[in-house]
């Protein structure tokens, strides 16, 4: 398993940098056989979570940051976007069905919910969201780890 992490300034330009960071971490893992569509999904989901970090948490305040952590093995990638506290007290990440199908905003966690193998909020003492993407390696599962 390989773990990569870094922090980004809470600026809109950081969304693209976070997306590239996650895609690179998955592609560079030596035993990764992640299909291109999985890497693309990871980049999209990271983009959505990084955007949410900037818009809905103190990570988007002047001088603040968010952190992206990726753990990759031969069959999956676990990605976390760790943020500062939410701007609204007691606000937890939740899926909201988009009311207007043509709206520019409001689909982030809906996409994460639809495209991730698994996702959720980090532990109560940490702010942020994680997602897991897995892929078929073509190998039988290891009975010691299954």
HUSUL-V841878 format. One line per field, one symbol per residue. psi: psi as a letter, one per 40 degrees, with the letter a starting at -180 (. if undefined). burial: b if it has 9 or more other ideal C-beta (glycine too) atoms within 8 Angstrom, else e. A space follows every 50 residues. Layout:
psi = ???
burial = ???
This chain:
psi = ihhiiiiiifiddddddddddddddddehdehfhiddddddddddddddd dddddeiedeiheiiihhhhhhaeeihhhhhhiaiidhiehihihhhhdh eeidieecddddddeidiiiiiideihaiiihhiiheeiiihede.
burial = ebebeeebebeeebbebbbbbbbebbbebeebebeeebbbbbbbbbbbbb bbbbebbbbbeeebbbbbbbbbbeebbbbbbbbbebeeeeeeeeeeebee eebeebbbbbbbbeebeebeebeeeebbbbbbbebeeeeeeeeeee
